[in-house]
Amino acid sequence: MTTDSRSIVDAISLLGLPPLDDLKESQVRGTACVWCAKSLSVDTAVDLGERRHKRLDGSYSTFPRACRPCTRAAGVRALADHAPLCEQCTDDPGACTTGMALQRLIREHRR
């Protein structure tokens, strides 16, 4: 990865997910959106990447997925949380790779 750009996958890793305890089995398995619980298909799902979770006897992974509208909304929330606290975003939004990656994610999931 270059310092002047981030991929959509990198921006996706910045999205906060609901706590596992609040999710239904279908959301944990990736057959439903982690935010709205809408059923997903291969065509409608956005892969949110591997997420590691700790427990007393080690760790485990989940592979959450979401619908496009919820992914976009999560990107908007992440950007709104990031930008006011980022000096680069305040001075020159085009200079912040994180802000630019989140903006690309928002545009990509408009459809």
LUMDOZA-534583 format. One record per residue (C-alpha): y, z, x; residue in one letter. Coordinates in pm, 1 decimal, always signed. Each point is the difference from the previous one (the first is absolute). Example, Ala and Ser with C-alpha at 12.3 -4.5 7.8 and 13.67 -1.06 7.14 Angstrom:
% LUMDOZA-534583
         yy         zz         xx   type
     -450.0     +780.0    +1230.0      a
     +344.0      -66.0     +137.0      s
***
This chain:
% LUMDOZA-534583
         yy         zz         xx   type
       +0.0       +0.0       +0.0      m
     +342.4      -85.2     +131.1      t
     +292.5     +237.9      -23.4      t
     +198.7     -242.3     -215.5      d
     -245.5      -23.1     -288.1      s
     -269.7     +184.0     -191.6      r
     -267.3     -151.8     -217.3      s
      -52.7      +72.8     -368.2      i
     -307.1     +200.9      +99.8      v
     +216.8     +226.6     +216.2      d
     +242.5      +56.4     -288.7      a
     -289.0      +79.6     -232.1      i
     -104.9     +279.5     +233.1      s
     +341.5     +160.7      -60.9      l
      -57.3      +35.0     -374.1      l
      -73.7     +349.0     -118.7      g
     -299.5      +33.0     -228.3      l
      -68.9     +250.4     -276.0      p
     -211.7     +300.0     +103.5      p
     -373.8      -71.8      -13.9      l
      -54.4     +292.4     -235.2      d
     +222.4     -172.3     -256.7      d
     -198.0     -327.3       +3.4      l
     -284.7     -114.6     -222.5      k
     -322.6     -117.7     +160.4      e
      +89.9     -364.6      -70.8      s
     +329.6      +43.6     +187.6      q
     -171.8     +157.7     +301.2      v
     -260.7     -280.9       +3.0      r
     +272.5     -265.9      -15.6      g
      -97.1     -153.0     -332.4      t
     +320.6     +130.5     -160.4      a
     +359.1      +26.2     +120.9      c
      +71.0     +329.8     +176.2      v
     +331.0      +34.3     -185.6      w
      -50.0     -131.8     -355.4      c
     -384.0       -2.5      -25.9      a
       +0.0     -363.1     -122.0      k
     -333.2     -172.6      +68.1      s
       +9.1     -234.4     +298.2      l
     -183.5     -316.4      +91.9      s
      -30.2     -174.5     +334.0      v
     +289.8     -223.7     -108.1      d
     +233.4     +275.2     -119.2      t
      -63.0     +276.7     +253.3      a
     +225.0      +79.9     +295.5      v
     -198.2     +160.3     +281.3      d
     +185.4     +309.5     +119.3      l
     -211.6      +38.1     +312.0      g
     -223.6     +275.3     +123.5      e
     +129.9     +352.3      -54.7      r
     -154.2     +287.2     +196.5      r
      -42.0     +342.2     -160.1      h
      -94.1     +327.0     +166.4      k
     -232.5     +261.6     -134.6      r
     -157.5     +310.5     +147.8      l
     -309.7     -175.0     +133.4      d
     +176.1     -309.4     +137.9      g
     +176.1     -293.2     -158.8      s
      -64.1     -294.1     -228.3      y
     +168.4     -324.7      -96.8      s
     +109.5     -151.7     -327.7      t
     +108.6     -359.0      -53.9      f
     +254.4      +13.6     -284.7      p
     +129.7     -301.5     -184.5      r
     +287.8      -57.8     -238.4      a
     +148.8     -255.2     -236.2      c
     +291.6     -213.2     +117.7      r
     +267.7     +162.0     -221.6      p
      -91.3     +350.4     +117.3      c
      -13.6     -112.8     +364.1      t
     +349.0     -143.9      -35.8      r
     +128.3     +319.3     -168.5      a
     -152.5     +213.2     +278.0      a
     +173.9     -223.8     +255.2      g
     +333.0      +49.8     -177.9      v
      -52.4     +378.4       +5.1      r
      -97.6       -4.3     +369.0      a
     +308.2     -205.3      +89.5      l
     +225.2     +229.2     -205.5      a
     -144.6     +300.3     +185.5      d
      +24.2     -166.7     +341.5      h
     +335.5     -178.6       +4.2      a
     +241.6     +292.6      -53.3      p
     -162.2     +194.5     +285.9      l
      -20.7     -291.8     +243.6      c
     +293.8      -54.6     +233.1      e
     -100.0     -362.3      +56.7      q
      -15.3      -69.7     -373.9      c
     +341.6     +158.4      -43.5      t
     +161.5     -190.1     +289.0      d
     -183.5     -334.8      -22.8      d
     -284.6      -30.6     -253.7      p
     -121.4     -316.8     +171.9      g
      -67.4     +193.5     +319.8      a
     -251.5     +244.8     -150.0      c
     -356.6     -131.0      +14.6      t
     -120.8     +260.1     -249.1      t
     +269.5      -82.7     -255.1      g
      -57.7     -372.4      +44.5      m
     -377.3      +41.5      -40.8      a
      +48.6     +195.6     -322.7      l
     +243.0     -264.6     -129.1      q
     -257.8     -272.5      +73.7      r
     -269.6     +199.6     -179.7      l
     +228.0      +34.0     -304.7      i
      +70.1     -374.8       -3.0      r
     -365.0      -91.2      +56.0      e
     -116.6     +204.9     -299.6      h
     +266.7     -119.8     -245.1      r
     -242.1     -239.0     -168.2      r
***
